Amino acid sequence: MKYHDSMAIAQDKMTQVCLFLERHNLVPLPINYHVAYAYVSNTQATLSNTIDSNIANNITLDNFLMETWFNEYLSFETKSNDALLKGANNVVDTINQATEQCTDSVNQYLAQLDSGLVAIDETNITQSRQIISELIEASYELKAEQLKIQERILQAQAEAYKTQLKIDELKKERYSDPLTGLYQQAYLNQQVTLWQQDSHSLCAIAINIDHFNEFNSRYGHLIGDIVLNKVAKKVQSYVLESGLPVRTRGEEFMVFLPDIDINTASEIAEKIRGGVEKLRFVSSRSGKRLPTITVSVGVAKNAIEEDLSLLTSNASQALQQAKLNGRNTVVNSLN
C-alpha cells in the first residue's frame, strides 16, 4: 500500500506511530512501523478493527501478530504474486490438457485411418464404402474435437493476456514514485539496458522546477507536493507511451525517448516547458493565485554505444546552462 501524505501529515502520523509502538512495547521494526502507520491512517478498515478488537480484549501486541497482520492485510506484493501465479498456472494447465487431448484424438484418428486404409478392398465394394463412411465420420469428429481444443487455447490466451496486464500493473506499482506516479531510477536502469541491447539510440530531457526550494519554504510542503504532482502529470502528458518519464530527485525529472533526433526531443522539451508555465495554482486557504511555476530544461542525445551516465551527464549540463541563461528555457547539448 502506498501513501500520498504531505510532509506535515506524515510527520504528525509518525508521532502517532511512535506513541502507538511505545504504548504497546513494540520495537520500531519496518513491519511494525508499516502496520502502525496503516492503523493510525485508518486506510485498512479490517486491519484497524482487528487491532482495536485485540486491544479491547487485552491481547498483547507482539512482533508475531504485527507480521501476521502485515502479511494478511498489507502485503500487496504477496497477494499480487499469488494471483499472478494462479493465473499462470491456469494457463499452463489449460494448454497442457489441450495438448494431451489433441495428441490423443489425433493418434486415435491416425490409428483408425491406418486400419481403415488397409481394410479397403476393391473387390468388396460394400465393405469399402462402410470403411470410407466410418473414416469420414471420424474426420468430422476429429474436426469437432479440434475446434473445442482451439476454443480452450483461445481462452488460455485470453487468460495469459490478463496475467500479462497484471504483471505490467504490478511492475508499475513497484517502480512508480508514490507522489508523482512517474517511474523510479531502478526501472530506468532496466529499461535503458533493454533499449541498448536492441540498438536503440536515446535522447534525454532533464527538467528542474525553478526556485522550488524557495517556493516550498514560503508556501509549505503540502502545496509543494501538489505542484510536484501537477508538473509530473504535465510532463507525462507530452511523453505518453513513447518514452520513459522518471523522477530522479526531489524537484527534478528526466524523460528518455528512444529513436528520435535531438531536434524532435527539443520540440517536446519546449512543449513541456510551455505546458508547465500555463499551469495555475490557487491557495485553498486564501483563494489567492500562487506564483507561476516554470521549469528549466536540458536536452541531450547519445550514440548507441554510449552509456547512460554520459547521456544523463550531458542532459544535466544542458539543464545547468538553461539555469544560467535565466531559467524557464530549453537548452540542448549541441548548442
C-alpha positions in Angstrom: 0.0 0.0 0.0 1.3 3.4 -0.9 0.5 6.7 0.8 0.3 10.3 -0.6 0.6 12.2 2.6 2.2 15.6 2.7 5.3 16.2 4.8 3.3 17.8 7.6 0.7 15.0 7.7 3.4 12.3 7.6 5.2 13.9 10.5 2.1 14.1 12.5 1.4 10.4 11.8 5.0 9.5 12.6 4.4 10.9 16.1 1.2 8.9 16.5 3.0 5.8 15.3 5.9 6.2 17.7 3.4 6.7 20.6 1.5 3.6 19.5 4.6 1.4 19.4 5.8 2.7 22.7 2.4 2.2 24.3 2.4 -1.5 23.2 6.2 -2.1 23.9 6.8 -2.8 20.2 10.2 -2.5 18.6 10.1 0.1 15.7 10.9 -2.6 13.1 9.9 -1.7 9.5 6.9 -4.1 9.5 5.8 -2.9 12.9 6.0 0.7 11.7 4.2 -0.1 8.5 1.3 -1.8 10.3 1.1 1.1 12.9 1.2 3.7 10.1 -1.7 2.0 8.4 -3.6 1.8 11.7 -3.2 5.5 12.5 -4.0 6.3 8.9 -7.1 4.1 9.0 -6.6 3.1 5.4 -7.5 -0.5 6.0 -10.7 -0.8 8.0 -10.4 -4.6 8.6 -6.9 -4.2 9.9 -8.0 -1.3 12.2 -10.9 -3.3 13.5 -8.7 -6.3 14.2 -6.2 -4.2 16.2 -8.9 -2.5 18.1 -10.5 -5.8 18.9 -7.2 -7.2 20.2 -6.6 -4.1 22.3 -10.1 -4.2 23.7 -9.6 -7.8 24.7 -6.3 -7.0 26.4 -4.3 -9.2 24.0 -0.7 -8.3 24.0 0.5 -7.0 20.6 3.8 -8.5 19.6 6.1 -8.8 16.6 4.4 -12.1 15.5 1.0 -10.5 15.5 2.2 -7.5 13.6 3.9 -9.6 11.0 0.8 -11.7 10.6 -1.4 -8.6 10.1 1.1 -7.2 7.6 1.0 -10.4 5.5 -2.7 -10.7 5.7 -3.8 -7.1 5.2 -0.9 -5.0 3.8 1.4 -7.2 1.7 0.2 -6.1 -1.7 3.1 -7.8 -3.4 2.4 -11.2 -1.8 -1.3 -11.1 -2.8 -0.4 -9.9 -6.3 2.2 -12.6 -6.8 -0.3 -15.2 -5.6 -2.9 -14.0 -8.1 -0.3 -14.0 -10.9 0.9 -17.5 -10.1 -2.7 -18.7 -10.0 -3.3 -17.1 -13.4 -0.1 -18.5 -14.9 -0.8 -22.0 -13.5 -4.3 -21.9 -15.1 -2.8 -21.0 -18.5 -0.2 -23.8 -18.3 -2.7 -26.4 -17.1 -5.2 -25.5 -19.9 -2.5 -25.6 -22.6 -1.2 -28.9 -21.2 -4.6 -30.5 -21.1 -5.5 -29.2 -24.6 -2.2 -30.6 -25.9 -2.8 -34.0 -24.4 -6.3 -34.1 -25.7 -5.2 -33.0 -29.1 -2.5 -35.7 -29.2 -4.9 -38.5 -28.0 -7.6 -37.6 -30.6 -5.1 -37.3 -33.5 -3.4 -40.6 -32.5 -6.8 -42.3 -32.4 -7.8 -40.9 -35.8 -4.5 -42.0 -37.3 -4.8 -45.5 -36.0 -8.4 -45.7 -37.4 -7.2 -44.3 -40.7 -4.3 -46.8 -41.0 -6.5 -49.7 -40.2 -9.2 -48.5 -42.5 -6.9 -47.9 -45.4 -5.5 -51.4 -45.0 -9.0 -52.9 -44.9 -10.3 -51.2 -48.1 -10.8 -54.0 -50.7 -11.6 -53.1 -54.3 -13.3 -56.4 -54.7 -15.7 -55.8 -51.8 -17.4 -52.5 -52.6 -19.9 -52.7 -49.7 -17.2 -53.2 -47.1 -15.0 -50.4 -48.6 -17.9 -48.0 -48.7 -18.6 -48.8 -45.0 -14.9 -48.2 -44.1 -14.8 -44.9 -46.1 -18.1 -43.8 -44.4 -16.6 -44.5 -40.9 -13.4 -42.6 -41.9 -15.4 -39.6 -43.0 -17.4 -39.7 -39.7 -14.1 -39.9 -37.8 -12.7 -36.9 -39.7 -15.8 -34.9 -38.7 -15.4 -36.0 -35.1 -11.7 -35.0 -35.2 -12.6 -31.6 -36.6 -15.2 -31.0 -33.9 -12.7 -32.1 -31.3 -10.0 -29.8 -32.7 -12.5 -26.8 -32.7 -13.1 -27.5 -29.0 -9.4 -27.6 -28.3 -8.9 -24.4 -30.3 -11.6 -22.7 -28.1 -9.8 -23.8 -24.9 -6.5 -22.5 -26.3 -8.1 -19.2 -27.2 -9.4 -19.0 -23.6 -5.9 -19.7 -22.3 -4.5 -16.9 -24.5 -7.1 -14.5 -23.1 -6.1 -15.6 -19.6 -2.4 -15.1 -20.5 -3.2 -11.6 -21.7 -4.9 -10.8 -18.4 -2.0 -12.2 -16.5 0.4 -10.0 -18.5 -1.7 -6.9 -17.7 -1.5 -7.8 -14.0 2.3 -8.2 -14.3 2.6 -4.8 -16.0 0.4 -3.2 -13.4 2.4 -4.8 -10.6 5.6 -3.6 -12.3 4.3 -0.1 -12.5 3.2 -0.2 -8.9 6.5 -1.5 -7.7 8.6 1.0 -9.7 6.4 4.1 -9.5 7.2 7.1 -7.4 4.2 7.4 -5.0 3.9 11.2 -5.1 4.2 11.8 -8.8 3.3 8.5 -10.4 6.5 8.7 -12.6 9.0 5.8 -12.7 11.8 5.4 -10.2 15.5 5.2 -11.1 15.6 1.4 -10.6 13.1 0.9 -13.5 15.0 3.3 -15.7 18.2 1.3 -15.5 16.3 -1.9 -16.6 14.5 -0.3 -19.5 17.6 1.5 -20.8 19.5 -1.7 -20.8 16.8 -3.3 -22.9 16.8 -0.4 -25.3 20.6 -0.5 -25.7 20.5 -4.3 -26.3 18.1 -3.7 -29.2 20.5 -1.0 -30.5 18.2 2.0 -29.9 19.7 5.5 -29.6 18.3 7.7 -26.8 17.5 11.3 -26.1 17.2 12.6 -22.6 15.3 15.6 -21.3 16.4 16.8 -17.9 13.8 19.0 -16.1 14.1 21.1 -12.9 11.4 23.2 -11.3 12.7 26.7 -10.9 13.2 28.1 -7.4 11.3 25.2 -5.9 13.1 25.2 -2.5 12.1 28.9 -2.0 8.5 28.0 -3.1 8.4 25.2 -0.6 9.7 27.4 2.2 7.2 30.1 1.5 4.0 28.0 0.9 4.7 24.7 2.7 5.4 21.2 1.7 1.7 20.3 1.2 1.3 22.8 -1.6 4.8 21.9 -2.8 3.7 18.2 -3.2 0.7 19.3 -5.2 2.9 21.3 -7.5 5.3 18.3 -7.9 2.3 16.1 -8.8 0.8 18.5 -11.3 4.2 19.2 -13.0 4.9 15.5 -13.2 1.4 14.9 -14.8 2.1 17.6 -17.3 5.5 16.1 -18.2 3.9 12.7 -18.6 1.2 14.1 -20.9 3.7 15.1 -23.5 5.5 11.7 -23.4 2.5 9.3 -23.5 3.7 5.7 -24.3 6.7 6.8 -26.5 9.1 7.5 -23.7 10.0 6.9 -20.1 9.4 9.8 -17.5 11.4 9.4 -14.3 11.6 11.3 -11.1 15.3 11.5 -10.4 15.4 13.8 -7.4 13.1 16.0 -5.3 12.1 18.5 -7.9 14.0 17.0 -10.9 12.6 14.8 -13.6 14.2 13.2 -16.7 12.5 11.9 -19.8 14.1 9.2 -22.0 13.0 8.9 -25.6 14.3 6.1 -27.9 15.0 6.6 -31.7 14.3 10.3 -32.1 16.6 13.1 -33.2 17.7 15.8 -30.8 15.6 18.5 -32.6 12.4 16.5 -32.1 13.4 16.0 -28.4 14.0 19.7 -28.1 10.5 20.4 -29.5 9.0 18.0 -26.9 11.0 19.8 -24.2 9.7 23.1 -25.3 6.1 21.8 -25.1 6.8 20.6 -21.6 8.3 24.0 -20.6 5.3 25.9 -22.1 2.8 23.5 -20.7 4.1 23.8 -17.1 4.2 27.6 -17.4 0.5 27.6 -18.2 -0.4 25.6 -15.0 -2.3 27.7 -12.5 -2.2 27.1 -8.7 -4.6 28.7 -6.2 -4.2 28.7 -2.4 -7.1 26.7 -0.8 -6.8 28.9 2.3 -6.7 32.4 0.9 -8.1 31.8 -2.6 -5.2 33.8 -4.0 -3.4 32.7 -7.1 0.1 31.4 -6.4 3.2 32.4 -8.4 3.6 30.9 -11.8 5.7 27.7 -11.8 8.4 27.4 -14.5 11.0 24.8 -15.4 14.5 24.8 -16.8 15.2 22.0 -19.3 18.2 20.4 -20.9 18.3 18.0 -23.8 20.9 15.6 -24.9 21.3 12.6 -27.3 23.7 9.7 -27.2 25.0 7.2 -29.8 24.0 3.6 -29.5 27.3 2.5 -28.0 27.4 5.3 -25.3 26.3 4.5 -21.7 23.5 6.0 -19.7 25.7 8.0 -17.4 27.2 10.0 -20.2 23.7 10.8 -21.6 22.4 11.9 -18.2 25.5 14.0 -17.6 25.1 15.8 -20.9 21.4 16.4 -20.3 22.2 17.7 -16.8 24.9 20.0 -18.1 22.5 21.4 -20.7 20.0 21.9 -17.8 22.6 23.9 -15.8 23.2 26.1 -18.9 19.4 26.7 -19.1 19.5 27.9 -15.5 22.5 30.2 -16.3 20.5 31.6 -19.2 17.8 32.9 -16.9 15.7 29.7 -16.3 12.3 28.9 -17.9 14.1 27.9 -21.1 15.4 24.9 -23.0 19.0 24.2 -23.9 20.2 21.2 -25.9 23.7 19.9 -25.6 24.5 20.7 -29.2 24.1 24.4 -28.7 
